[in-house]
Amino acid sequence: NGLRGVVRGAVAGLQAPNSLAAAGIALQQDGSLKIDESRFAKALESPGQLAGLFTRPQDGADPNSRGLALRLREFTKAMAADDG
């Protein structure tokens, strides 16, 4: 599933947390998200790093270096396009 891949992917070139799982946010079988409070609290100790997980701009030609929010935006644009 394309969306599942976006949500599970790591952000290349970003120090931890570089994925939702590393930030304590796990994708469940039913598609919901579950927060591990202790891991999430640890991720919150570095708010800039946590923000980068979602907002990091693409570095060079590597699309895996984009933050998750940017990837989700591109995914939804593609799905909403006439040929999506």
Disulfide bonds with the S-S distance in Angstrom:
none
